[in-house]
Amino acid sequence: MSDRFDDQHFVRTHGVDVWDIDQGLRSYMVRVYSYMAMGLGLTGLVSFLTASNPIFFQAIFGTPLAWLVMLAPLGMVLFLSFRIAHIQFSTAQTLFWIYAVVMGLSLSTIFYVYTGQSIARLFFISASVFGGMSLYGYTTKKDLTAVGSFLIMGLFGLVIAMLVNLFLQSTAMQMALSCLAVVIFTGLTAYDTQVIKQLYYQGDDREVAGKKAIIGALNLYLDFINLFLALLRLFGDRR
């Protein structure tokens, strides 16, 4: 599988210029990261504005609407992941922006739990860790498939354990799960970046490539958000 990430192998197979591949790959990755960055920016803006408006915040989290705001992102992620091949690029793009907005509403609660200074500090720490691991995933020649499979299994276990802890309300278990989440999403950042790079070499048409860019951005978005939240639970200064 590692050969698939080797530009020279692609040149030998497809007979195209390596400079064109480099330029095309760079453009594709920039597109993925741009979607991700805009999604994060939209989420942050909506989150901050919601937390800054007590009336609007109470209208959501003081009513059963809070359940919709908290559960809707999961439903949208599952829909995009399983139906991406059957919807148009424009629809996938619209759903991604809607998802970012709903996530912003959901995450507005962190401004009432943690100080703004610790949120900003851990955001930049998360960005540094994410950037380093994504760069590693992009540049390494090592096949991360086995590592990725192990991390994905760990992710399923993490989700189950977190659901169990909703009933147990164990602080110690929550701290342990947060530590595990940091490890899992740090590793998944590198793995998902490598997968995104791999998908580029499949040479799809413009429509399919656009949808793959959306899914790639969504995966990296989720890696970053979950890494940030795990670090916030571990090191955030509570109000």
Secondary structure per residue as TSV (DSSP state, phi and psi in degrees):
chain	resnum	aa	ss	phi	psi
A	1	M	-	360.0	-32.2
A	2	S	G	-61.2	-31.1
A	3	D	G	-62.0	-23.2
A	4	R	G	-70.6	-19.5
A	5	F	G	-95.2	2.9
A	6	D	-	-93.0	116.9
A	7	D	H	-59.0	-37.1
A	8	Q	H	-65.1	-37.1
A	9	H	H	-62.5	-41.1
A	10	F	H	-65.3	-37.6
A	11	V	H	-63.7	-45.9
A	12	R	H	-62.5	-35.2
A	13	T	H	-78.3	-39.9
A	14	H	H	-109.1	-11.6
A	15	G	-	68.1	37.9
A	16	V	-	-118.7	163.8
A	17	D	-	-73.5	135.1
A	18	V	H	-63.2	-31.8
A	19	W	H	-64.7	-39.1
A	20	D	H	-63.6	-38.0
A	21	I	H	-64.3	-47.4
A	22	D	H	-58.4	-46.1
A	23	Q	H	-64.2	-42.7
A	24	G	H	-65.6	-42.5
A	25	L	H	-65.0	-42.5
A	26	R	H	-60.3	-44.9
A	27	S	H	-62.0	-41.1
A	28	Y	H	-64.7	-45.8
A	29	M	H	-66.6	-38.5
A	30	V	H	-61.0	-39.1
A	31	R	H	-62.9	-44.7
A	32	V	H	-61.7	-49.3
A	33	Y	H	-66.6	-31.3
A	34	S	H	-66.4	-44.4
A	35	Y	H	-59.6	-45.8
A	36	M	H	-61.4	-48.0
A	37	A	H	-63.1	-41.1
A	38	M	H	-67.6	-37.1
A	39	G	H	-63.3	-44.6
A	40	L	H	-64.1	-40.6
A	41	G	H	-63.0	-42.5
A	42	L	H	-64.6	-42.3
A	43	T	H	-61.5	-46.1
A	44	G	H	-62.5	-41.9
A	45	L	H	-64.8	-47.8
A	46	V	H	-63.3	-40.4
A	47	S	H	-61.8	-46.8
A	48	F	H	-66.3	-44.6
A	49	L	H	-65.1	-37.7
A	50	T	H	-65.5	-45.6
A	51	A	H	-66.4	-27.2
A	52	S	T	-81.2	-8.5
A	53	N	-	-116.6	91.9
A	54	P	H	-56.8	-35.3
A	55	I	H	-66.9	-46.3
A	56	F	H	-66.5	-40.6
A	57	F	H	-60.8	-45.1
A	58	Q	H	-68.0	-31.7
A	59	A	H	-64.8	-25.7
A	60	I	H	-92.5	-55.8
A	61	F	H	-89.7	-2.5
A	62	G	T	-99.9	8.3
A	63	T	S	-135.3	170.0
A	64	P	T	-61.2	-11.9
A	65	L	H	-59.6	-22.9
A	66	A	H	-59.3	-37.9
A	67	W	H	-63.6	-39.1
A	68	L	H	-65.0	-43.4
A	69	V	H	-64.1	-37.5
A	70	M	H	-79.3	-32.6
A	71	L	H	-93.5	-24.8
A	72	A	H	-58.3	-41.9
A	73	P	H	-57.8	-39.1
A	74	L	H	-63.2	-44.7
A	75	G	H	-62.2	-38.9
A	76	M	H	-69.8	-37.9
A	77	V	H	-62.6	-45.5
A	78	L	H	-63.3	-41.2
A	79	F	H	-63.2	-47.9
A	80	L	H	-63.2	-39.9
A	81	S	H	-66.5	-39.9
A	82	F	H	-94.2	-19.4
A	83	R	H	-113.6	5.7
A	84	I	G	-58.6	-33.6
A	85	A	G	-73.3	-15.9
A	86	H	G	-109.4	3.1
A	87	I	S	-119.4	161.3
A	88	Q	-	-76.2	159.1
A	89	F	H	-59.1	-42.9
A	90	S	H	-61.7	-36.9
A	91	T	H	-68.0	-43.6
A	92	A	H	-61.5	-41.8
A	93	Q	H	-64.1	-43.6
A	94	T	H	-62.8	-43.4
A	95	L	H	-63.3	-35.7
A	96	F	H	-63.4	-43.3
A	97	W	H	-67.6	-39.8
A	98	I	H	-63.1	-41.5
A	99	Y	H	-59.5	-44.0
A	100	A	H	-61.5	-38.2
A	101	V	H	-67.0	-47.2
A	102	V	H	-63.5	-38.1
A	103	M	H	-63.9	-36.1
A	104	G	H	-62.3	-41.4
A	105	L	H	-62.6	-44.2
A	106	S	H	-64.9	-40.1
A	107	L	H	-83.1	-3.4
A	108	S	T	-61.7	-21.0
A	109	T	T	-65.6	-23.9
A	110	I	H	-64.8	-25.1
A	111	F	H	-72.2	-18.5
A	112	Y	H	-93.2	-14.5
A	113	V	H	-100.4	-39.8
A	114	Y	B	-117.7	155.6
A	115	T	-	-71.5	150.5
A	116	G	H	-61.0	-35.1
A	117	Q	H	-64.6	-43.6
A	118	S	H	-70.9	-32.3
A	119	I	H	-63.3	-46.3
A	120	A	H	-64.3	-43.3
A	121	R	H	-61.7	-46.5
A	122	L	H	-75.8	-23.8
A	123	F	H	-63.5	-46.1
A	124	F	H	-71.2	-33.5
A	125	I	H	-63.4	-45.2
A	126	S	H	-60.7	-41.4
A	127	A	H	-63.0	-38.1
A	128	S	H	-66.8	-46.0
A	129	V	H	-63.3	-45.8
A	130	F	H	-59.7	-47.5
A	131	G	H	-60.8	-43.1
A	132	G	H	-64.1	-43.3
A	133	M	H	-72.8	-34.4
A	134	S	H	-68.5	-38.6
A	135	L	H	-62.9	-40.4
A	136	Y	H	-61.9	-46.6
A	137	G	H	-62.1	-31.0
A	138	Y	H	-76.8	-36.5
A	139	T	H	-97.2	-23.7
A	140	T	-	-67.3	145.0
A	141	K	-	-92.7	-5.1
A	142	K	S	-75.1	136.2
A	143	D	-	-76.8	118.0
A	144	L	-	-95.7	12.9
A	145	T	H	-59.0	-47.5
A	146	A	H	-63.1	-42.5
A	147	V	H	-64.0	-43.4
A	148	G	H	-61.7	-42.2
A	149	S	H	-61.9	-41.8
A	150	F	H	-63.7	-42.1
A	151	L	H	-67.5	-37.2
A	152	I	H	-65.3	-41.0
A	153	M	H	-62.3	-40.1
A	154	G	H	-63.7	-34.2
A	155	L	H	-64.9	-42.6
A	156	F	H	-61.3	-42.8
A	157	G	H	-63.3	-38.1
A	158	L	H	-62.9	-44.7
A	159	V	H	-61.8	-44.2
A	160	I	H	-62.6	-44.0
A	161	A	H	-64.0	-37.1
A	162	M	H	-67.7	-37.4
A	163	L	H	-65.4	-40.0
A	164	V	H	-62.9	-40.2
A	165	N	H	-71.4	-15.5
A	166	L	H	-61.7	-31.5
A	167	F	H	-90.7	-34.5
A	168	L	H	-77.1	-34.5
A	169	Q	-	55.2	43.7
A	170	S	-	-89.5	119.4
A	171	T	H	-65.2	-42.1
A	172	A	H	-61.9	-42.4
A	173	M	H	-66.6	-38.4
A	174	Q	H	-62.3	-41.6
A	175	M	H	-64.7	-42.5
A	176	A	H	-63.5	-41.4
A	177	L	H	-67.6	-34.6
A	178	S	H	-66.0	-41.1
A	179	C	H	-61.2	-43.7
A	180	L	H	-63.7	-39.0
A	181	A	H	-63.5	-39.4
A	182	V	H	-58.9	-46.3
A	183	V	H	-63.7	-46.7
A	184	I	H	-63.7	-48.9
A	185	F	H	-77.5	-23.4
A	186	T	H	-66.2	-46.4
A	187	G	H	-66.2	-40.5
A	188	L	H	-64.8	-28.1
A	189	T	H	-60.0	-46.3
A	190	A	H	-66.2	-44.5
A	191	Y	H	-63.2	-47.9
A	192	D	H	-63.9	-35.9
A	193	T	H	-62.8	-42.9
A	194	Q	H	-64.6	-39.7
A	195	V	H	-63.7	-41.4
A	196	I	H	-60.1	-43.3
A	197	K	H	-62.9	-41.4
A	198	Q	H	-60.5	-43.5
A	199	L	H	-64.2	-28.6
A	200	Y	H	-60.8	-38.6
A	201	Y	T	-72.0	-4.0
A	202	Q	T	-76.1	-13.4
A	203	G	-	62.4	50.5
A	204	D	-	-79.8	168.8
A	205	D	-	-72.7	175.6
A	206	R	H	-59.7	-41.8
A	207	E	H	-64.5	-49.6
A	208	V	H	-66.6	-41.0
A	209	A	H	-61.5	-37.1
A	210	G	H	-65.2	-41.3
A	211	K	H	-68.3	-35.8
A	212	K	H	-66.1	-35.1
A	213	A	H	-65.2	-38.0
A	214	I	H	-64.8	-46.7
A	215	I	H	-64.4	-40.6
A	216	G	H	-61.4	-43.8
A	217	A	H	-63.7	-39.1
A	218	L	H	-63.4	-43.6
A	219	N	H	-63.1	-44.5
A	220	L	H	-68.0	-36.3
A	221	Y	H	-58.7	-46.8
A	222	L	H	-65.9	-39.2
A	223	D	H	-59.2	-46.4
A	224	F	H	-66.8	-48.5
A	225	I	H	-59.8	-45.2
A	226	N	H	-69.7	-35.3
A	227	L	H	-63.7	-45.5
A	228	F	H	-60.7	-46.6
A	229	L	H	-66.0	-37.2
A	230	A	H	-65.5	-43.5
A	231	L	H	-66.5	-34.6
A	232	L	H	-66.5	-40.6
A	233	R	H	-65.8	-31.1
A	234	L	H	-82.1	-41.9
A	235	F	H	-123.1	-0.1
A	236	G	-	-69.6	142.2
A	237	D	-	-85.9	116.1
A	238	R	B	-79.2	149.3
A	239	R	-	-73.3	360.0
